[in-house]
Amino acid sequence: MVKTGGRSRVRLRLARTLAALTIAGGSFAALQPAAAVAAEPLTSLVPVPVSVQPAAGVTHTLAADAKIYAASAQVGDYLAGVLRKSTGYALPVTTAPATPPADGISLLLSGAPGSVGDQGYQLTVSAQNVVLRANTAAGLFSGVQTLRQLFPAAIESPSVQPGPWTLPGATITDHPRFAYRSAMLDVARHFHPVDAVKKYIDQLALYKINYFHLHLADDQGWRIVIDSWPNLTTHGGSTQVGGGPGGFYTKAQYSEIVAYAASRHITVVPEIDMPGHTNAALSSYAELNCNGVAPPLRTDIEVGYSSLCISKDITYKFVSDVIREISALTPGPYFHLGGDEAHATSDADYQTFMSKVVPLVAQHGKIVQGWHDIAKVALPGTAVPQFWGTTTADQGVVNAVARGSKVLMSPANKAYLDMKYNSSTPIGLSWAGLIEVQTAYEWNPGAYLNGVPESAVLGVESPMWTETIVTSAHIEYMAFPRLAAHAELGWSPWSTHNWNQFRTRLGAQGPRWTAMGINFYKSSQIPWDTGGNPGVCAQPAWAAASVYTGGNVVSHNGAKWTAKWWTQGEEPGTTGEWGVWRDDGPC
């Protein structure tokens, strides 16, 4: 496959032009060595902001006696809590005056451009001070996550580090593409205690995730106390996949999770899957079964065999009680009914069940969410089907959109965090395919489903099912780095979408995750920044004028590259259109 001639020369000139670009209006410099990225935090932000305007030659160094002036005490206290651990500074939080002081960090609920809306912000770093403006506390909180990334990675350390804590001068104006950016954790297959859930919530907040979908019940376990049906937890919560001890949340513990998420401007969405995925409930109460016989608890990972008894009145009392008690503990607007893989329920029974249950959600003050299987019934226009399929077409979803619904996008072959990265990944499943970082990043939520325009997309969610995920270290390994890829799809303008630029910015997150102790997957697709010079590759440096044949190995931008076939002038990492080079990872 020959790559010389006019087209190759044009592509080479284009690559060199892109490499020379400076940041302007959300357009970032092309692929750089990891060491250069470490020195330029403005080019390392994830998600990439709408607009970044550098202030040439300007830096701001956080002083030991700096103060935080906050219009939102909650956001100010949060920021101080992050910075105190690593800097050792006192960083007192005081009420922000009308005019920003000439020093310290100001968090203001005034003066932000109207374009940033309810969730965006404007961040200005000058030599004298740092001023963050937003229209809401949620916008300030989003801006704080960007501010964290402007500091050296050691700012995330849990212990005092030497500094200095220097920020690059700039004005960043930013707002999200989608108002809804979510992650899901399944605590039914393997139970995850409160502290593990809080830890994950903190990690979600880093990348501007603002909804947390908690999958609370399934065939293998029921994880939240329902006072009117106590056996659900005492019996149904007593085990998990593999036969471990299981566990459940008391109402106080669930409320603790909800409040903790709210302190990170994250809204909890509870899910009780029905009418299928209900074996834990059926085993807890015989009367929920059509034959009146409670099946044994299950600790395998099979699906599709269970169903509530559609014809019994007691079923709807049970469902109403569950929705009522959980809704009373959940201030957010949504209740997720599941509704997927109900293979043991006939289509007619499924229609009957949902026609009775969907109104119960509204009766208890919530908006229906459900996996996209629920779209085969006539949903109200407020209902949100969550697409989890592996194709790009679903007529039921299109019909729901025609009735006014907005769709939450979670295609399993792109967004499921429990899928293996590759065949060697030690945990996870692969039924939806292998999902490396590039696969997780290279799709467009606003144009993915045929017949579903971007205006009908509510947002993006990254689900994590836990058949094989037992510990916080497992959660982190499967979420990072893919969660950051999905977060950028949900937040950043589509016009900024560029794999080669993203992979470099993502690589710069590595030292931050290391400082935080996050057990992330070090994908060979990413030029990971190790906090310094990545080293010198043993191979000769790539040269544009040289001819390479399949199997030739070169070094370029701190990574090793292997030619796939005959090539000349195709720069590794910047002309991925042709795929003539294989990235073999950092030196």
C-alpha positions as CSV (number, residue, x, y, z in Angstrom):
1,M,0.0,0.0,0.0
2,V,1.9,3.1,-1.3
3,K,1.5,6.3,0.7
4,T,3.6,8.7,-1.3
5,G,2.5,11.3,-3.8
6,G,0.3,14.3,-3.6
7,R,-2.2,13.0,-1.0
8,S,0.5,12.0,1.4
9,R,2.3,15.4,1.1
10,V,-1.0,17.2,1.7
11,R,-1.6,15.1,4.8
12,L,1.9,15.7,6.0
13,R,1.6,19.5,5.6
14,L,-1.8,19.4,7.4
15,A,-0.2,17.4,10.3
16,R,2.6,20.0,10.6
17,T,0.1,22.8,10.5
18,L,-2.0,21.3,13.2
19,A,1.1,20.8,15.3
20,A,1.8,24.5,15.2
21,L,-1.7,25.6,16.3
22,T,-2.0,27.3,19.7
23,I,-5.0,27.0,21.9
24,A,-8.0,29.1,20.8
25,G,-11.7,28.7,21.2
26,G,-11.4,25.0,22.3
27,S,-8.9,24.0,19.6
28,F,-5.8,22.4,21.1
29,A,-2.3,21.8,19.9
30,A,-1.6,18.5,18.2
31,L,0.2,15.5,19.7
32,Q,3.1,16.4,22.0
33,P,5.7,14.5,24.0
34,A,4.5,13.6,27.5
35,A,7.2,15.8,29.1
36,A,5.9,18.8,27.1
37,V,2.3,18.1,28.2
38,A,3.4,17.9,31.8
39,A,4.7,21.5,31.5
40,E,1.6,22.8,29.8
41,P,-1.6,22.0,31.8
42,L,-3.7,24.2,29.5
43,T,-3.3,21.6,26.8
44,S,-4.0,18.7,29.2
45,L,-7.5,19.3,30.4
46,V,-10.1,16.6,30.4
47,P,-12.9,17.2,29.4
48,V,-11.6,19.7,26.9
49,P,-13.2,23.1,27.6
50,V,-15.2,25.2,25.1
51,S,-12.6,28.0,25.1
52,V,-9.1,28.4,26.5
53,Q,-7.3,31.8,26.0
54,P,-3.8,31.6,27.4
55,A,-2.2,34.7,29.0
56,A,1.3,34.7,27.6
57,G,4.0,34.8,30.2
58,V,1.6,35.0,33.1
59,T,1.6,32.5,36.0
60,H,0.0,32.5,39.4
61,T,1.6,30.8,42.4
62,L,-0.6,29.9,45.3
63,A,0.7,31.6,48.4
64,A,1.0,29.9,51.8
65,D,-1.3,32.6,53.3
66,A,-3.8,32.5,50.5
67,K,-7.6,32.7,51.2
68,I,-10.6,31.3,49.4
69,Y,-13.4,33.8,49.0
70,A,-16.5,31.9,48.2
71,A,-20.1,32.8,47.4
72,S,-20.9,29.1,47.9
73,A,-19.5,28.0,51.2
74,Q,-20.0,24.3,50.2
75,V,-17.9,24.7,47.1
76,G,-15.3,26.8,48.9
77,D,-15.0,24.2,51.7
78,Y,-14.7,21.4,49.1
79,L,-11.9,23.2,47.3
80,A,-10.1,24.0,50.5
81,G,-10.4,20.3,51.5
82,V,-8.7,19.2,48.3
83,L,-5.9,21.8,48.4
84,R,-5.0,21.6,52.2
85,K,-4.0,18.0,52.1
86,S,-1.2,18.4,49.5
87,T,-0.1,22.0,50.2
88,G,-0.3,22.0,53.9
89,Y,-1.7,25.6,53.7
90,A,-4.5,26.8,56.0
91,L,-6.6,28.2,53.1
92,P,-9.4,29.8,55.2
93,V,-12.7,30.1,53.5
94,T,-14.5,33.4,53.9
95,T,-17.6,34.9,52.2
96,A,-16.8,36.5,48.9
97,P,-17.2,40.3,48.7
98,A,-19.0,42.0,45.8
99,T,-15.7,42.8,44.2
100,P,-13.1,40.1,43.9
101,P,-10.1,40.7,46.2
102,A,-6.7,41.2,44.6
103,D,-5.3,38.0,46.0
104,G,-6.3,34.4,46.6
105,I,-9.0,32.4,44.9
106,S,-12.5,33.9,44.5
107,L,-15.6,31.7,43.7
108,L,-18.3,34.1,42.6
109,L,-22.0,33.6,41.7
110,S,-22.0,36.8,39.6
111,G,-20.4,38.1,36.4
112,A,-20.3,34.9,34.5
113,P,-21.2,35.1,30.8
114,G,-24.8,34.1,30.0
115,S,-23.5,31.5,27.6
116,V,-22.2,29.3,30.5
117,G,-25.8,28.5,31.6
118,D,-26.5,26.6,34.8
119,Q,-23.6,24.2,34.8
120,G,-20.8,26.2,33.1
121,Y,-18.2,28.6,34.4
122,Q,-15.6,31.2,33.6
123,L,-12.1,30.8,35.2
124,T,-9.5,33.6,35.0
125,V,-6.0,33.1,36.3
126,S,-3.9,36.2,36.6
127,A,-0.6,36.8,38.3
128,Q,-2.4,38.3,41.3
129,N,-5.4,36.1,41.8
130,V,-7.7,33.4,40.6
131,V,-11.4,34.3,39.9
132,L,-14.0,31.6,39.1
133,R,-17.4,32.8,38.1
134,A,-20.6,30.8,37.5
135,N,-24.4,31.3,37.7
136,T,-24.9,28.4,40.1
137,A,-23.0,26.5,42.8
138,A,-23.0,23.5,40.3
139,G,-21.2,25.7,37.8
140,L,-18.7,26.7,40.4
141,F,-18.1,23.0,41.3
142,S,-17.5,22.2,37.6
143,G,-15.0,25.0,37.4
144,V,-13.2,23.8,40.5
145,Q,-12.5,20.5,38.8
146,T,-10.8,22.4,35.9
147,L,-8.9,24.5,38.4
148,R,-7.5,21.3,40.0
149,Q,-6.1,20.2,36.7
150,L,-4.2,23.4,36.2
151,F,-2.2,22.7,39.3
152,P,0.7,20.2,39.2
153,A,-0.4,16.6,39.6
154,A,1.0,16.5,43.1
155,I,-1.9,18.7,44.2
156,E,-4.0,15.5,44.4
157,S,-1.6,13.8,46.9
158,P,-3.2,12.9,50.3
159,S,0.0,14.1,52.1
160,V,1.9,17.4,52.1
161,Q,4.1,17.9,49.0
162,P,6.8,20.6,48.5
163,G,5.2,22.6,45.6
164,P,5.4,25.2,44.3
165,W,1.8,25.4,43.3
166,T,1.9,27.4,40.1
167,L,-0.9,27.9,37.6
168,P,-0.7,29.1,34.0
169,G,-2.4,32.4,33.2
170,A,-5.5,32.0,31.2
171,T,-9.2,32.6,30.8
172,I,-11.3,29.5,30.3
173,T,-15.0,29.8,29.4
174,D,-16.8,26.5,29.5
175,H,-20.2,24.8,29.6
176,P,-21.5,21.2,28.9
177,R,-22.7,19.7,25.6
178,F,-25.3,17.6,27.5
179,A,-26.9,18.6,30.8
180,Y,-27.0,14.9,31.9
181,R,-23.7,13.0,32.4
182,S,-23.9,9.9,34.4
183,A,-22.3,6.7,35.6
184,M,-23.9,3.6,37.0
185,L,-22.7,1.2,39.6
186,D,-24.3,-2.2,40.1
187,V,-24.3,-3.2,43.8
188,A,-26.6,-6.2,43.3
189,R,-24.2,-8.7,41.7
190,H,-21.4,-7.9,44.1
191,F,-22.3,-5.6,47.1
192,H,-20.1,-2.5,47.5
193,P,-20.2,-0.8,50.9
194,V,-20.9,2.8,51.6
195,D,-17.3,3.9,51.7
196,A,-16.5,2.2,48.4
197,V,-19.5,4.0,46.8
198,K,-18.4,7.4,48.2
199,K,-14.9,6.8,46.9
200,Y,-16.3,6.2,43.4
201,I,-18.6,9.3,43.7
202,D,-15.5,11.4,44.4
203,Q,-13.8,10.0,41.3
204,L,-16.9,10.7,39.2
205,A,-16.9,14.3,40.3
206,L,-13.3,14.8,38.9
207,Y,-14.7,14.6,35.4
208,K,-17.9,16.6,35.8
209,I,-20.2,13.6,36.1
210,N,-23.5,14.9,37.6
211,Y,-25.8,11.8,37.9
212,F,-25.1,8.5,39.7
213,H,-27.3,5.6,38.8
214,L,-27.4,3.0,41.6
215,H,-28.5,-0.5,40.5
216,L,-30.0,-1.7,43.8
217,A,-31.6,-5.0,43.1
218,D,-31.2,-8.0,40.7
219,D,-31.5,-11.8,40.6
220,Q,-28.4,-12.1,42.9
221,G,-29.2,-9.6,45.6
222,W,-31.5,-6.9,47.1
223,R,-29.5,-4.1,48.5
224,I,-31.8,-1.6,50.2
225,V,-34.1,-1.9,53.2
226,I,-37.8,-1.7,52.5
227,D,-39.6,-1.5,55.8
228,S,-42.9,-3.0,54.5
229,W,-41.1,-6.0,53.0
230,P,-38.2,-6.7,55.4
231,N,-37.2,-10.1,54.0
232,L,-35.9,-8.4,50.8
233,T,-32.7,-7.6,52.6
234,T,-32.6,-10.1,55.5
235,H,-33.0,-13.0,53.0
236,G,-32.6,-11.5,49.5
237,G,-29.5,-9.4,50.4
238,S,-27.7,-12.3,52.1
239,T,-25.6,-13.4,49.2
240,Q,-24.0,-12.3,45.9
241,V,-22.4,-13.7,42.8
242,G,-20.1,-16.5,43.8
243,G,-21.8,-17.1,47.1
244,G,-20.2,-14.4,49.2
245,P,-22.0,-12.8,52.2
246,G,-23.7,-10.0,50.2
247,G,-24.9,-7.1,52.2
248,F,-27.4,-4.2,52.0
249,Y,-27.8,-0.5,52.9
250,T,-30.0,0.6,55.7
251,K,-32.2,3.6,54.9
252,A,-29.8,5.8,56.8
253,Q,-26.9,4.5,54.8
254,Y,-28.7,5.0,51.5
255,S,-29.5,8.6,52.6
256,E,-25.8,9.1,53.5
257,I,-24.9,8.1,49.9
258,V,-27.5,10.4,48.5
259,A,-26.3,13.3,50.6
260,Y,-22.7,12.7,49.9
261,A,-23.4,12.7,46.1
262,A,-25.3,15.9,46.5
263,S,-22.3,17.5,48.2
264,R,-20.5,16.7,44.9
265,H,-23.4,18.1,42.8
266,I,-24.3,14.6,41.8
267,T,-27.9,13.4,41.7
268,V,-28.6,9.8,42.6
269,V,-31.0,7.8,40.4
270,P,-32.1,4.5,42.1
271,E,-33.0,1.5,40.1
272,I,-35.1,-1.5,41.0
273,D,-35.1,-3.8,37.9
274,M,-38.5,-5.3,37.1
275,P,-40.4,-7.4,36.1
276,G,-37.3,-9.5,35.3
277,H,-34.0,-9.6,37.2
278,T,-36.1,-10.2,40.3
279,N,-35.1,-13.6,41.7
280,A,-33.8,-12.1,45.0
281,A,-37.3,-10.7,45.6
282,L,-39.1,-13.8,44.4
283,S,-37.0,-15.9,46.8
284,S,-37.8,-13.5,49.7
285,Y,-41.5,-13.6,49.2
286,A,-43.3,-16.7,47.9
287,E,-46.5,-14.7,47.1
288,L,-44.7,-12.8,44.4
289,N,-44.5,-16.0,42.4
290,C,-47.4,-17.2,40.3
291,N,-47.1,-20.7,41.8
292,G,-46.7,-19.5,45.3
293,V,-43.4,-21.2,45.7
294,A,-40.2,-19.2,46.5
295,P,-37.2,-20.2,44.4
296,P,-33.8,-20.6,45.9
297,L,-31.4,-17.7,45.9
298,R,-29.1,-17.6,42.9
299,T,-25.3,-16.8,42.9
300,D,-24.6,-17.4,39.2
301,I,-24.6,-14.7,36.5
302,E,-27.4,-16.0,34.3
303,V,-30.2,-13.6,33.2
304,G,-33.7,-13.7,31.7
305,Y,-35.2,-16.5,33.8
306,S,-37.1,-14.6,36.5
307,S,-40.4,-12.6,36.5
308,L,-42.8,-11.1,39.0
309,C,-46.3,-12.6,38.7
310,I,-48.1,-10.2,36.4
311,S,-51.6,-11.3,37.2
312,K,-51.5,-11.0,41.0
313,D,-52.6,-7.8,42.8
314,I,-50.0,-8.4,45.5
315,T,-47.3,-7.7,42.8
316,Y,-48.5,-4.1,42.3
317,K,-48.8,-3.5,46.1
318,F,-45.2,-4.7,46.4
319,V,-44.0,-2.5,43.5
320,S,-45.8,0.5,44.8
321,D,-44.4,0.1,48.3
322,V,-40.9,-0.2,47.0
323,I,-41.2,2.8,44.7
324,R,-42.8,4.8,47.6
325,E,-40.2,4.0,50.2
326,I,-37.2,4.6,47.9
327,S,-38.6,7.8,46.4
328,A,-39.2,9.2,49.8
329,L,-35.4,8.9,50.4
330,T,-34.4,10.3,47.0
331,P,-34.7,14.0,46.2
332,G,-33.7,13.6,42.6
333,P,-36.4,13.6,39.9
334,Y,-35.9,10.1,38.4
335,F,-36.8,6.5,39.3
336,H,-35.3,3.7,37.1
337,L,-37.6,0.7,36.5
338,G,-35.0,-1.4,34.7
339,G,-37.3,-3.4,32.4
340,D,-34.5,-5.2,30.4
341,E,-34.1,-8.8,29.5
342,A,-37.6,-9.8,30.8
343,H,-37.4,-13.0,28.7
344,A,-39.6,-14.9,31.2
345,T,-42.4,-12.4,30.8
346,S,-44.6,-12.6,27.7
347,D,-45.0,-9.4,25.6
348,A,-48.6,-9.2,26.6
349,D,-47.7,-9.5,30.3
350,Y,-44.9,-7.0,29.9
351,Q,-47.3,-4.5,28.4
352,T,-49.8,-5.1,31.2
353,F,-47.2,-4.8,33.9
354,M,-45.7,-1.5,32.6
355,S,-49.1,0.0,32.0
356,K,-49.8,-0.4,35.7
357,V,-46.3,0.4,37.1
358,V,-45.3,3.5,35.0
359,P,-48.2,5.5,36.5
360,L,-47.0,4.4,40.0
361,V,-43.7,6.2,39.5
362,A,-45.5,9.5,38.7
363,Q,-47.9,8.9,41.6
364,H,-44.8,8.9,43.9
365,G,-43.5,12.1,42.4
366,K,-40.8,10.7,40.1
367,I,-40.0,10.6,36.3
368,V,-39.6,7.1,34.8
369,Q,-36.3,5.9,33.5
370,G,-35.8,2.4,32.2
371,W,-33.5,0.4,29.9
372,H,-34.6,0.9,26.3
373,D,-36.7,-2.3,26.4
374,I,-39.4,-0.2,28.0
375,A,-39.8,1.8,24.8
376,K,-41.9,-1.1,23.4
377,V,-44.8,0.2,25.5
378,A,-46.5,3.5,25.0
379,L,-44.5,5.6,27.5
380,P,-45.4,9.2,28.5
381,G,-43.3,11.8,26.8
382,T,-41.5,12.5,30.0
383,A,-40.1,9.0,30.3
384,V,-36.4,8.4,29.6
385,P,-35.4,5.2,27.7
386,Q,-31.7,4.3,28.3
387,F,-30.3,2.8,25.1
388,W,-27.9,-0.1,25.9
389,G,-28.0,-2.0,22.6
390,T,-25.0,-2.9,20.3
391,T,-26.7,-1.7,17.1
392,T,-27.4,1.8,15.8
393,A,-31.1,1.3,15.2
394,D,-34.1,0.7,17.5
395,Q,-37.6,1.5,16.4
396,G,-39.0,1.5,19.9
397,V,-36.6,4.3,20.9
398,V,-37.5,6.2,17.7
399,N,-41.2,5.9,18.6
400,A,-40.5,7.1,22.2
401,V,-38.7,10.1,20.8
402,A,-41.7,10.9,18.6
403,R,-43.8,11.0,21.7
404,G,-41.5,13.5,23.3
405,S,-39.0,11.3,25.2
406,K,-35.3,12.1,25.4
407,V,-32.8,9.2,25.3
408,L,-29.9,8.4,27.6
409,M,-27.1,6.9,25.6
410,S,-25.2,3.9,26.9
411,P,-24.5,1.6,23.9
412,A,-23.0,-1.5,25.5
413,N,-20.2,-1.9,23.0
414,K,-19.0,1.6,23.6
415,A,-20.1,2.7,27.1
416,Y,-20.2,-0.4,29.3
417,L,-17.3,-0.1,31.8
418,D,-17.4,-3.8,32.7
419,M,-16.4,-5.0,29.2
420,K,-12.8,-6.1,29.0
421,Y,-10.3,-3.8,27.3
422,N,-8.7,-6.8,25.5
423,S,-8.7,-10.6,25.7
424,S,-6.1,-10.4,28.4
425,T,-8.0,-8.2,30.8
426,P,-8.2,-10.2,34.1
427,I,-11.7,-9.2,35.0
428,G,-14.8,-8.1,33.2
429,L,-17.0,-9.7,30.5
430,S,-16.9,-9.5,26.7
431,W,-20.4,-10.3,25.4
432,A,-20.7,-6.8,23.9
433,G,-17.2,-6.8,22.6
434,L,-13.8,-5.6,23.8
435,I,-13.6,-1.9,24.5
436,E,-10.2,-0.3,24.4
437,V,-9.9,3.4,25.2
438,Q,-10.2,4.5,21.5
439,T,-13.4,2.5,21.1
440,A,-14.8,4.1,24.2
441,Y,-14.0,7.6,22.8
442,E,-14.7,7.2,19.1
443,W,-18.5,7.5,18.9
444,N,-20.9,10.4,18.8
445,P,-23.8,10.3,21.3
446,G,-25.6,12.9,19.4
447,A,-25.6,11.0,16.1
448,Y,-25.3,7.4,17.1
449,L,-28.9,6.1,16.9
450,N,-30.7,6.3,13.5
451,G,-33.7,8.6,13.9
452,V,-32.6,10.1,17.2
453,P,-31.2,13.6,16.6
454,E,-28.9,15.3,19.2
455,S,-31.8,17.4,20.3
456,A,-33.5,14.2,21.5
457,V,-30.4,12.9,23.5
458,L,-30.6,13.6,27.2
459,G,-27.0,12.7,27.8
460,V,-24.4,9.9,28.2
461,E,-24.0,7.2,30.9
462,S,-21.2,4.8,31.7
463,P,-22.7,1.7,33.3
464,M,-20.6,-0.8,35.3
465,W,-22.1,-4.2,36.0
466,T,-20.3,-6.1,38.8
467,E,-20.5,-9.8,38.0
468,T,-16.7,-9.9,38.2
469,I,-16.0,-6.6,40.0
470,V,-15.5,-7.2,43.7
471,T,-13.3,-4.4,45.1
472,S,-12.7,-0.6,44.7
473,A,-9.5,-1.5,42.9
474,H,-11.6,-3.4,40.4
475,I,-14.0,-0.5,39.9
476,E,-11.0,1.8,39.3
477,Y,-9.3,-0.5,36.9
478,M,-12.4,-0.8,34.7
479,A,-13.5,2.8,34.9
480,F,-10.1,4.5,34.3
481,P,-9.3,5.7,31.7
482,R,-12.6,5.0,29.9
483,L,-14.7,7.0,32.2
484,A,-12.8,10.1,31.3
485,A,-13.4,9.4,27.6
486,H,-17.1,9.2,28.2
487,A,-17.1,12.3,30.3
488,E,-15.5,14.2,27.5
489,L,-18.2,13.0,25.1
490,G,-20.8,14.3,27.5
491,W,-19.2,17.6,28.3
492,S,-17.1,18.9,25.4
493,P,-18.3,20.3,22.1
494,W,-18.3,17.7,19.3
495,S,-16.2,20.1,17.2
496,T,-13.3,19.5,19.6
497,H,-13.5,15.7,19.2
498,N,-10.0,14.4,18.1
499,W,-8.6,11.1,19.2
500,N,-4.9,12.0,18.8
501,Q,-5.3,15.2,20.9
502,F,-7.4,13.4,23.4
503,R,-5.0,10.5,24.0
504,T,-2.2,13.0,24.8
505,R,-4.4,15.0,27.2
506,L,-5.6,11.7,28.8
507,G,-2.0,10.6,29.2
508,A,-1.3,13.7,31.2
509,Q,-4.0,12.5,33.7
510,G,-1.8,9.6,34.7
511,P,0.3,11.4,37.3
512,R,-2.9,12.7,38.9
513,W,-4.4,9.3,39.2
514,T,-1.1,7.9,40.6
515,A,-1.1,10.7,43.2
516,M,-4.7,9.8,44.2
517,G,-3.9,6.1,44.3
518,I,-6.3,5.2,41.5
519,N,-5.7,1.7,40.1
520,F,-6.0,2.7,36.4
521,Y,-5.4,0.5,33.3
522,K,-2.3,1.7,31.5
523,S,-3.5,1.3,28.0
524,S,-0.8,1.0,25.4
525,Q,-2.9,3.3,23.2
526,I,-2.1,6.2,25.5
527,P,1.3,8.1,25.8
528,W,1.2,8.1,29.6
529,D,3.0,11.0,31.3
530,T,5.2,9.6,34.0
531,G,5.7,13.1,35.5
532,G,9.0,13.7,33.6
533,N,10.9,12.7,30.5
534,P,9.4,9.4,29.2
535,G,12.9,8.1,28.4
536,V,14.8,7.6,25.2
537,C,13.7,4.8,22.9
538,A,16.3,2.4,21.6
539,Q,14.9,2.8,18.1
540,P,15.9,5.6,15.8
541,A,13.7,8.7,15.7
542,W,11.0,8.8,13.0
543,A,12.0,11.0,10.0
544,A,9.5,12.3,7.5
545,A,11.7,11.8,4.5
546,S,12.6,8.2,5.3
547,V,10.9,5.1,3.7
548,Y,9.6,2.5,6.2
549,T,8.4,-1.0,5.4
550,G,6.2,-3.3,7.4
551,G,7.9,-4.2,10.7
552,N,10.2,-1.1,10.9
553,V,10.3,0.3,14.5
554,V,10.9,3.9,15.3
555,S,10.6,6.3,18.3
556,H,8.4,9.4,18.1
557,N,7.0,11.6,20.8
558,G,8.2,9.4,23.6
559,A,6.5,6.2,22.2
560,K,7.6,3.2,20.1
561,W,5.8,2.8,16.7
562,T,5.9,-0.2,14.3
563,A,5.1,0.3,10.6
564,K,2.3,-1.8,9.4
565,W,3.2,-1.5,5.7
566,W,5.3,0.6,3.3
567,T,5.0,4.3,4.2
568,Q,6.7,7.6,3.8
569,G,5.7,11.0,5.3
570,E,3.0,9.5,7.5
571,E,3.7,10.9,11.0
572,P,3.0,8.3,13.8
573,G,0.1,9.4,15.9
574,T,-1.2,12.3,13.7
575,T,-2.4,10.6,10.5
576,G,-4.4,7.8,12.0
577,E,-6.8,8.0,9.0
578,W,-4.6,5.4,7.3
579,G,-3.5,3.4,10.3
580,V,0.0,2.8,8.9
581,W,1.6,2.8,12.3
582,R,0.9,0.6,15.4
583,D,1.4,2.4,18.7
584,D,3.5,0.1,21.0
585,G,3.3,2.4,24.0
586,P,5.6,4.7,25.9
587,C,9.4,4.2,26.0
